[in-house]
Amino acid sequence: MKRKVFNRQAMEIKTITIAKDQHLADVYPLIETNTILNKRLSGVGATYCEIIAPRHSIIVVPNVPIITCKVEKHKDSDNLFGVMANVSVRDIEQYLETTLSTNNRIKIMVTPESFYKVRKAFNEVDFNMYENCFLMLDECHKFIKERDFRQEIVQPLHSFFKFKNKALVSATPLAPSDPRFNEQCFKKVVVKPNWDFLFDILVICANDIRRAFYHETACTRRGELPKEPQCIFVNSTSIIADLITDCNLEDISNIFCSDQSAVELRQRGFKNVHTEWKNEYEKPYMFFTSRFFTGLDIWLEKRPRVLYFSDAKNAEQTLMDPQTDMAQACGRFRNGMKEIYHYVNFNPNIERKSKEDIEEYVNGIINSHIVLRDILNSSQKKFERQAINKILEALPFKEIFFDDEIDYFMKDNITDSERVRQYYDDFYSLQAAYGESGYFKIPFEDDTYEFPPIPAELKK
């Protein structure tokens, strides 16, 4: 196996200006092929543009709640068909047969894990989706962000370049390193709002995240419900469970998370757990994991207080990226937000790496795998091959190869994870990240709050 050089050429950039009272359809009604669309604004209508576009479309979205939300709106008027775990290949075939026989447009919205069923259905009805359908990877940053823990998210990624017409779309896209983007002459289209849309945010440096939230809910524990909804984003169900238990919020809170996490929480005795958003689930306190950071329309009568929690000392999965995660989560609230807070503690032991250091680190991982694979492929010795296979299986980032080729989305995932870690060694690193994000105003320096301990009988 030959080592590869990872050079990323600059793409052509096309800028489109949009006014505050406009939607994407007003200024860019048809998404061009071989495009990475940076729409900049959540809720501007990029997905809607493709749903109503005069062509056959397959829209891949990262999570089921997005499909549930969009299909409810567009099933009847725009023939939108949702494909997820409970939809069979035969169901898709019947939809395709009906749609084609009535000269209607194919509009399929599918999760990455169910994409294989769409591919099978098209084969069964003998309709070439690669030539006749536009493939849109919506919320495309998620395909990099979640590549490490969702193995099947890779399914549409490796079919993507076979499509004649295709695009990546997100309000917060990450730059992909796969050389096929350059080989197929992709360009960037950037939507530029003509008004100041940056979010104000207050960063609260806390000595302990659980203590901080206990302090935050002091009025509630005295019997005074908050005047507006409290929407809390924490990418850890175990931390969410602790926060709710510490503050006795079980009856006035809801948790929104993945199917598997919902099962685990219910086994622990939590009843108010949901895997999709509905307005009827609104409660004074609502906790969201990363499944609900993107693509969801949440309409609340009162503008909520939005709270983010990041625990760099104890739970790295909670480290949120101002450039993607936090900007996306802010975009869920279609009526706006009252206030935004980020409760965070820092880990000074995080090793600082420059962009060049991170690139060197990731290429070191790739080349280590390549050396072992080269030895494996050249070896004729049974037990030597067994030993090398065991080493490869035990190595970190083993998913960086797919079908014996470098998986560039996994490479980008490792690079991105290292980038975000760098923000959480001290306040100034995070402050700079906010300033560079393009979505938030730079927060002022804040002292670390020494929140008092939670009473021993509550903290379990």
matplotlib code that plots the C-alpha trace (Angstrom):
import matplotlib.pyplot as plt

x = [0.0, 1.5, 1.6, -0.5, 0.2, -2.7, -2.8, -6.0, -6.3, -8.3, -11.8, -13.5, -15.8, -19.1, -20.8, -24.5, -25.9, -29.1, -31.3, -33.0, -36.4, -35.3, -35.1, -32.6, -35.1, -35.3, -31.6, -30.4, -33.4, -31.6, -28.6, -25.9, -24.2, -20.7, -21.2, -20.5, -23.2, -22.4, -25.8, -24.5, -28.0, -30.1, -33.7, -32.9, -34.6, -31.9, -33.7, -36.9, -35.2, -34.3, -37.7, -39.5, -36.7, -37.9, -35.8, -35.6, -33.9, -32.4, -31.7, -29.5, -29.9, -28.0, -30.9, -34.5, -36.0, -35.2, -37.1, -40.1, -40.2, -39.9, -42.1, -44.9, -44.8, -44.2, -45.5, -48.7, -47.8, -44.4, -44.4, -41.7, -41.0, -39.0, -36.8, -35.5, -35.2, -38.9, -39.2, -38.6, -37.0, -40.4, -42.0, -39.5, -40.1, -43.8, -43.2, -40.9, -43.3, -46.2, -44.2, -42.8, -46.1, -47.8, -44.9, -44.2, -40.9, -39.0, -38.3, -36.7, -35.3, -33.2, -30.8, -27.2, -27.9, -30.9, -29.3, -28.5, -32.3, -32.7, -30.0, -31.5, -35.0, -33.7, -32.0, -35.2, -37.3, -34.5, -34.1, -30.6, -30.4, -26.8, -27.8, -31.3, -31.3, -29.7, -28.0, -27.8, -26.0, -27.7, -26.1, -22.9, -20.7, -22.3, -20.8, -17.4, -18.3, -20.0, -17.9, -15.9, -18.9, -21.4, -19.8, -22.7, -22.7, -20.1, -22.7, -23.8, -20.3, -18.8, -21.7, -21.7, -19.0, -20.9, -23.7, -23.7, -25.5, -24.8, -24.0, -23.0, -25.1, -24.8, -24.9, -21.6, -19.7, -16.3, -13.7, -13.3, -9.9, -11.0, -9.1, -12.2, -13.7, -10.9, -10.9, -14.6, -14.1, -16.3, -16.8, -18.0, -21.1, -21.3, -24.4, -23.6, -26.2, -26.2, -27.0, -25.3, -26.6, -23.9, -25.1, -24.2, -23.0, -21.9, -19.2, -19.3, -16.1, -17.1, -15.1, -17.7, -20.4, -22.9, -22.4, -23.0, -26.3, -27.4, -26.8, -28.6, -31.7, -31.9, -35.1, -36.8, -35.9, -37.6, -40.8, -40.4, -40.6, -38.5, -40.3, -39.1, -38.1, -34.7, -33.1, -29.9, -27.5, -25.2, -23.8, -23.8, -26.9, -25.1, -24.4, -28.0, -29.2, -27.0, -28.2, -31.8, -31.4, -29.2, -31.9, -35.0, -36.3, -37.8, -41.4, -40.6, -38.1, -37.8, -34.8, -34.3, -31.8, -31.1, -33.1, -30.4, -29.8, -33.6, -33.7, -30.8, -32.4, -35.8, -34.0, -32.6, -36.1, -36.4, -39.8, -39.8, -37.5, -38.1, -36.4, -38.2, -39.4, -43.0, -44.4, -46.5, -43.3, -42.4, -41.5, -39.7, -36.4, -35.5, -32.2, -30.8, -28.0, -26.1, -28.9, -30.9, -28.2, -29.1, -31.9, -34.8, -37.4, -38.4, -41.1, -41.7, -44.2, -41.6, -38.0, -35.9, -32.7, -30.2, -27.5, -24.5, -22.4, -18.9, -16.8, -13.2, -11.9, -14.2, -16.2, -14.5, -17.6, -19.2, -16.7, -18.8, -17.5, -18.6, -18.0, -20.5, -22.3, -23.2, -24.1, -26.3, -28.0, -28.8, -30.4, -33.1, -35.1, -37.1, -38.5, -35.1, -33.6, -33.6, -30.1, -27.3, -24.9, -21.9, -21.0, -17.5, -14.5, -11.1, -8.3, -4.8, -3.3, -4.6, -1.6, -1.4, -1.2, -1.0, -2.8, 0.5, 1.0, -2.5, -1.9, 1.4, -0.4, -3.1, -0.7, 1.3, -1.8, -2.4, 1.2, 1.4, -1.6, -0.1, 3.2, 1.4, -0.9, 2.0, 3.7, 0.5, 0.0, 3.5, 3.7, 3.2, 3.5, 0.2, 1.0, 2.7, -0.4, -2.5, -0.3, -0.5, -4.2, -4.6, -2.4, -4.4, -7.7, -6.5, -5.1, -7.0, -8.7, -8.8, -11.8, -9.5, -9.4, -12.5, -12.3, -8.5, -8.6, -8.1, -11.5, -11.0, -14.1, -12.6, -9.3, -11.2, -13.0, -9.8, -8.5, -11.7, -11.7, -8.2, -9.1, -12.0, -9.9, -7.5, -10.2, -10.6, -7.2, -8.1, -10.6, -8.5, -8.4, -12.2, -12.6, -10.5, -12.6, -15.8, -14.2, -13.1, -16.3, -18.2, -21.4, -20.7, -19.6, -16.3, -17.2, -15.5, -13.0, -14.7, -13.4, -13.8, -16.8, -16.2, -19.7, -20.4, -20.8, -24.1, -25.5, -24.1, -27.5, -28.3, -25.0, -24.9]
y = [0.0, 3.3, 6.3, 9.2, 12.9, 14.9, 18.2, 20.2, 22.7, 25.9, 25.6, 28.3, 30.3, 31.9, 34.4, 35.0, 37.9, 37.5, 40.0, 39.5, 39.1, 36.6, 32.9, 30.9, 30.2, 34.0, 34.3, 30.7, 28.6, 25.6, 24.2, 23.6, 20.2, 19.6, 22.3, 22.6, 25.0, 27.0, 28.5, 30.3, 30.6, 27.8, 27.9, 29.8, 27.1, 25.0, 21.7, 23.2, 24.4, 20.8, 19.4, 21.6, 21.5, 20.4, 17.2, 13.8, 14.1, 11.9, 13.9, 12.2, 13.7, 12.6, 11.8, 10.6, 13.6, 15.7, 13.3, 13.2, 17.0, 17.5, 14.6, 15.8, 19.2, 17.9, 14.4, 15.4, 18.6, 17.6, 13.7, 13.6, 10.0, 9.3, 6.2, 5.1, 1.8, 0.8, 1.3, -1.7, -2.0, -3.0, 0.1, 2.2, 0.2, 0.8, 4.5, 4.6, 2.7, 4.9, 8.1, 7.1, 5.8, 9.1, 11.2, 12.7, 13.7, 11.4, 13.1, 10.7, 11.7, 9.0, 8.4, 7.2, 3.9, 3.2, 4.4, 0.9, 0.2, 3.1, 1.8, -1.7, -0.3, 1.7, -1.5, -3.5, -1.0, -0.6, 3.2, 4.6, 6.9, 7.9, 9.4, 10.6, 11.8, 14.7, 13.5, 16.1, 15.4, 17.7, 18.9, 17.6, 18.6, 15.7, 13.1, 14.2, 14.9, 11.6, 9.3, 7.9, 6.4, 5.8, 3.2, 3.0, 6.8, 6.0, 4.3, 7.3, 8.9, 6.2, 6.3, 10.1, 10.5, 8.1, 10.5, 12.8, 15.6, 16.1, 18.6, 19.0, 21.5, 22.9, 26.2, 25.1, 22.9, 21.5, 21.5, 17.9, 16.6, 13.8, 14.4, 13.5, 16.9, 18.5, 15.8, 16.4, 20.2, 21.1, 24.7, 26.4, 28.6, 30.8, 32.7, 36.1, 37.8, 41.6, 42.2, 41.5, 38.1, 37.2, 35.7, 37.2, 34.6, 34.6, 32.1, 31.1, 29.4, 26.9, 24.9, 22.1, 21.7, 20.0, 22.6, 25.3, 23.9, 23.4, 27.1, 27.9, 26.2, 27.7, 29.6, 26.5, 24.5, 27.2, 26.6, 29.4, 28.0, 29.9, 32.5, 31.1, 27.6, 26.4, 24.5, 22.7, 21.1, 18.5, 15.7, 13.1, 11.4, 10.4, 14.1, 15.0, 12.3, 13.7, 17.3, 16.4, 14.2, 16.8, 19.5, 17.3, 18.2, 14.9, 16.1, 19.4, 18.3, 16.3, 14.6, 14.4, 11.8, 8.8, 5.5, 3.6, 6.3, 6.5, 2.8, 3.2, 6.2, 4.5, 1.5, 4.0, 5.2, 8.4, 8.6, 11.8, 10.7, 11.3, 10.4, 13.1, 16.7, 17.6, 20.9, 18.9, 17.8, 21.3, 21.6, 24.2, 22.3, 20.5, 18.6, 17.8, 15.6, 16.0, 14.2, 17.4, 19.9, 20.1, 20.2, 20.5, 23.3, 24.2, 26.8, 28.0, 30.6, 32.2, 32.7, 30.2, 30.6, 28.4, 26.7, 24.8, 22.6, 21.5, 19.4, 19.3, 17.7, 14.7, 14.2, 15.2, 14.2, 17.3, 19.7, 21.8, 23.5, 27.2, 26.8, 23.9, 22.4, 25.6, 27.6, 24.7, 24.4, 28.1, 27.7, 25.3, 28.0, 29.6, 32.4, 33.3, 33.0, 35.3, 34.5, 32.1, 30.8, 28.4, 26.8, 25.3, 24.0, 23.8, 21.2, 22.8, 19.4, 19.4, 19.4, 22.4, 21.5, 23.9, 23.1, 21.7, 19.6, 18.1, 17.3, 15.6, 13.7, 12.4, 11.5, 9.6, 7.5, 6.8, 5.9, 3.6, 1.7, 1.6, 0.2, -2.7, -3.3, -3.5, -6.0, -8.0, -8.0, -9.2, -11.8, -15.5, -16.7, -17.8, -16.8, -13.6, -12.6, -13.5, -11.3, -8.3, -8.6, -8.6, -5.5, -3.7, -4.7, -3.2, 0.0, 3.3, 4.7, 1.4, 2.7, 5.1, 2.5, 1.5, -1.3, -1.0, 2.7, 5.7, 6.9, 10.7, 11.4, 9.5, 11.4, 14.6, 13.4, 12.9, 16.3, 18.0, 16.3, 17.5, 21.0, 21.3, 19.9, 22.8, 25.2, 23.8, 24.3, 27.8, 30.6, 32.5, 29.6, 29.3, 33.0, 33.0, 30.1, 32.1, 35.0, 32.9, 30.9, 33.5, 32.9, 34.5, 37.8, 37.5, 36.9, 39.0, 37.4, 35.9, 34.7, 31.1, 30.8, 28.6, 27.2, 25.7, 22.0, 20.2, 18.8, 15.3, 13.7, 14.8, 14.2, 10.5]
z = [0.0, -1.1, 1.2, 0.0, 0.2, 1.5, -0.3, -0.2, -3.1, -2.6, -4.1, -6.1, -3.9, -5.0, -2.6, -2.5, -0.4, 1.5, 3.3, 6.6, 5.2, 2.5, 2.3, 0.2, -2.5, -3.1, -3.9, -4.8, -5.7, -7.2, -5.5, -8.1, -8.6, -7.2, -4.6, -0.9, 0.2, 3.4, 4.0, 7.2, 8.7, 10.2, 9.0, 5.8, 3.8, 2.0, 2.7, 1.5, -1.7, -2.5, -1.5, -4.0, -6.6, -10.1, -10.1, -8.4, -5.0, -2.3, 0.9, 3.5, 7.0, 10.1, 12.4, 12.5, 14.2, 11.2, 8.9, 11.3, 11.3, 7.5, 6.4, 8.6, 6.7, 3.1, 2.8, 1.0, -0.7, -2.0, -2.1, 0.6, 1.7, 4.9, 5.2, 8.5, 10.5, 10.4, 6.6, 4.4, 0.9, -0.4, 1.1, -0.8, -4.0, -3.8, -3.3, -6.3, -8.5, -7.6, -8.0, -11.4, -12.7, -11.9, -13.4, -10.0, -8.6, -6.3, -3.0, -0.4, 2.9, 4.5, 7.4, 6.6, 8.2, 6.0, 2.8, 1.7, 1.5, -0.9, -3.1, -3.2, -4.0, -7.0, -8.3, -7.9, -9.9, -12.5, -12.1, -12.1, -9.1, -9.9, -13.2, -12.5, -8.8, -7.1, -3.9, -1.0, 2.2, 4.5, 7.8, 6.2, 9.1, 11.0, 8.6, 9.9, 13.5, 14.1, 11.9, 14.8, 16.7, 13.9, 11.6, 9.2, 8.6, 6.0, 3.7, 1.6, 1.8, -0.5, -2.9, -3.0, -5.7, -8.0, -8.4, -11.4, -9.5, -5.8, -3.0, 0.6, 2.6, 6.1, 8.0, 9.5, 7.0, 7.8, 5.0, 3.7, 2.7, 0.4, -2.9, -4.9, -4.2, -6.1, -8.8, -9.5, -9.4, -6.4, -5.5, -2.4, -2.3, 0.7, 1.7, 3.2, 5.4, 5.0, 8.7, 12.0, 13.0, 15.6, 18.9, 22.3, 24.7, 28.4, 29.3, 32.9, 34.1, 36.8, 39.2, 39.0, 36.4, 38.7, 41.4, 38.8, 37.7, 41.3, 41.8, 38.5, 39.7, 43.2, 42.6, 41.2, 44.3, 46.3, 44.3, 41.7, 38.2, 35.6, 33.6, 30.3, 29.1, 30.0, 27.1, 28.2, 25.7, 27.2, 25.2, 28.0, 29.3, 32.5, 33.3, 32.4, 34.8, 37.5, 36.9, 37.1, 40.2, 42.0, 41.5, 41.9, 38.4, 37.4, 37.2, 35.4, 32.9, 29.6, 28.1, 24.3, 23.2, 21.0, 21.0, 22.9, 25.5, 26.0, 26.8, 29.3, 31.0, 31.4, 32.9, 35.5, 36.3, 34.2, 32.6, 30.7, 27.9, 24.2, 20.9, 18.9, 19.5, 19.8, 21.2, 23.6, 25.3, 26.4, 30.1, 32.2, 31.8, 28.6, 28.1, 24.6, 23.5, 20.2, 18.3, 18.6, 17.8, 14.0, 11.5, 13.9, 14.0, 17.6, 18.0, 21.5, 22.6, 24.9, 23.9, 25.9, 27.9, 26.3, 28.5, 27.2, 29.5, 28.8, 31.3, 30.0, 33.1, 33.2, 30.0, 26.7, 24.7, 26.2, 24.6, 22.2, 19.1, 18.7, 14.9, 14.6, 17.6, 19.4, 16.3, 15.2, 18.5, 18.6, 15.2, 16.5, 18.1, 15.2, 17.4, 18.8, 22.2, 25.3, 26.6, 25.9, 28.5, 28.3, 31.6, 31.3, 33.2, 31.6, 31.6, 31.6, 30.9, 27.3, 25.1, 22.7, 19.0, 16.1, 12.8, 11.5, 14.6, 14.3, 10.6, 11.5, 14.3, 12.0, 9.2, 11.8, 12.6, 8.9, 8.1, 11.1, 9.8, 6.3, 7.5, 9.3, 6.4, 4.0, 6.3, 6.5, 2.7, 2.0, 4.7, 3.9, 7.5, 9.1, 12.7, 11.8, 9.9, 12.9, 15.1, 12.8, 12.4, 16.2, 16.4, 13.7, 15.4, 18.7, 17.3, 17.9, 14.8, 13.0, 11.0, 9.2, 6.4, 4.5, 1.9, 2.1, 1.2, 3.4, 4.8, 4.5, 6.6, 9.5, 8.9, 9.1, 12.2, 14.1, 12.9, 14.0, 17.4, 18.0, 16.9, 19.4, 22.3, 21.9, 22.9, 26.4, 28.1, 29.2, 28.8, 26.2, 23.9, 24.0, 23.7, 20.5, 19.1, 19.6, 17.8, 14.9, 14.6, 12.6, 14.7, 18.1, 19.4, 21.4, 25.1, 27.7, 30.2, 33.2, 36.5, 37.6, 39.9, 43.0, 43.4, 46.8, 47.2, 46.6, 49.8, 50.4, 50.6, 47.0, 45.2, 44.4]

ax = plt.figure().add_subplot(projection="3d")
ax.plot(x, y, z, "-o")
ax.set_aspect("equal")
plt.show()
